[in-house]
Amino acid sequence: MDIPVSHDFNRTLQQHNLFPLTRAALGELQINLGYLCNQACEHCHVEAGPKRTEMMSAATMQKILDWAANNAIERVDLTGGAPELIPGFRGFVDGFIARDIGVTSRCNLTVLFEPRQEDLAAWYAARRVRLVCSLPCYTAENVEAQRGKGVFGKSIAALQLLNRHGYGRRDDLTIDLVYNPLGPTLPPPQAGLESDYKTRLKTDFDIDFNSLLTIANLPINRFEHFLKRTGQLESYRQLLVDHFNPATVAPLMCRHLLSVDWRGYLYDCDFNQMLKLPLGGGKPKQLWRINRAQLEGAPIALGKHCFGCTAGAGSSCGGALT
């Protein structure tokens, strides 16, 4: 029998015997190097853009590298903004690789054509960095409605360049693409959409990639502002509530991932970071003030935005959850 779902996320978890939600074993650090970006996308929950000045310092990078090595971290996920634009980014990546820590970089593709980034594709390939790249559609009209005029052509050119360096065509060079819905809807089934992407991109542009990750737009920050302007905020929130799926809760990214901001402060996920909701809902603390053992079993800070990750097939930085 279906259980009525409340707009209170904690109460919803209680109704499904899933409360309290606590952290599992740490699997990955997700590190936001800063909010500077060469794009200003309509859906961006980070509200990143060319005028943002928040950037990680060299001292903070070094503290994170030391903590990761001392706490047996195996994987890191680097994000922004456009993380490549942050001074010290390349040395930061090399620092993880030197410590035998796997690196994923979230690349918006167009950054490959920014000044002083002309060698970026070759640089990534030489280090076998896994890339997760934004491409919200395989048509120019939809991409440019979300990300701006001219972005689609540059994105296609960047993917072709990365293919020439082996990404998507060599077993050791993985490139995954990210789909976000254009408006206030849930992503379609990930497997079917991935098949469509692969067919269209190969047929139209001779582009290869590994996997497609579908990620829902959460109604916070810039996307929330868009929903308010267009009178769709409450209906979208209701859509997320109505499609709550209890099967998505166990694999939520907040249970396995630790989010670190550009100053080293900790959050349960990237969305909580943007809402300034500290790790576990407690006092703000920096990564080097804790150790890994303190995390497992700790409470997770929750809010109504969490319905965005638990609707339908679920959503996380790794795509659909079910």
Beta strands, then each sheet from edge to edge (+ up, - down):
strand 1: 28-32
strand 2: 75-79
strand 3: 102-107
strand 4: 130-134
strand 5: 175-179
strand 6: 212-214
strand 7: 257-260
strand 8: 266-267
sheet 1: 6+ 5+ 4+ 3+ 2+ 1+ 7+ 8-
end
